Amino acid sequence: MDHSVLSKIPLFAKLSEAELAELAGYLRQQDVEAQHPIVWIGEVGTEFYIIQHGQAAVVVPDESGNEVTLSVLGPGQFFGEISLIDGGVRTATVRTITPATLLVLGRDEFHQFIRKHPSAAIQMLTILGQRQRETLDKLRGIKNVNQVVDERTPGWRKISLIVASMTASEAFILLNIAFFAFWIVANILRGQNAIDPFPFGLLGFIVSIESLFISLFVLISQNREGDRNRIQADQDYQVNRKAHLEVMGLHQKMDRILTKLNSVESAQAGGQADSDR
């Protein structure tokens, strides 16, 4: 089997040509029909898959139990490398979209290859260490989404938000009441010499202009708040989905513990029965 496909996978990128050729010999071909699950989330994984032909979707359930597509994989792409390394449970479900041909590497065969080529294990550990370091560097650079949005907000919009918050304050309302009262009393006292005699048309014009600008500032503020709410909703969704996956994993661990306890109790009961005889 052509080992060039393995050389494009980061985990095996530093292996020699001979090592890649030998590792390719452990691969077996598997044909899967369309809309057929390849692996299930939460199940124990022992195989690594490379897509040779076709497409597959990586999906996880959301908090309502509906499947959410994380990514679509095509020829040359792979999945299952985590389970290949640690033999743990699958972190997502992978289902074919079209008829697909897969190249499969089992964990036992992978261990057999590693025992024969310890230097290859060192190479792969180097790659895993680099990826871990890159992940940590990215985590250190993570910022709050709202902080990033604030940093990218233009200056005029920031001014609009400040004005909108000021117009919603008690001080602004009291200032307007005081100004209107002073304007009306001053013009009434001046009588015929009033700048704006009754019915205070100039005051009405000033109030209209003020209302127009305040409404514009409020609309800008509402749009901004809508953006924040969408960001917060997306963050809540991501947290809920992760919590859902964690709960599923805990349930599966509890099931495995109960199964082992039942087997131990059955063995003990059988041993007790034999001793009673």
Summary of the structure (lengths in Angstrom):
residues: 277
radius of gyration: 33.5
end to end distance: 59.8
largest distance: 122.5
contacts: 722
relative contact order: 0.10
helix: 63%
strand: 16%
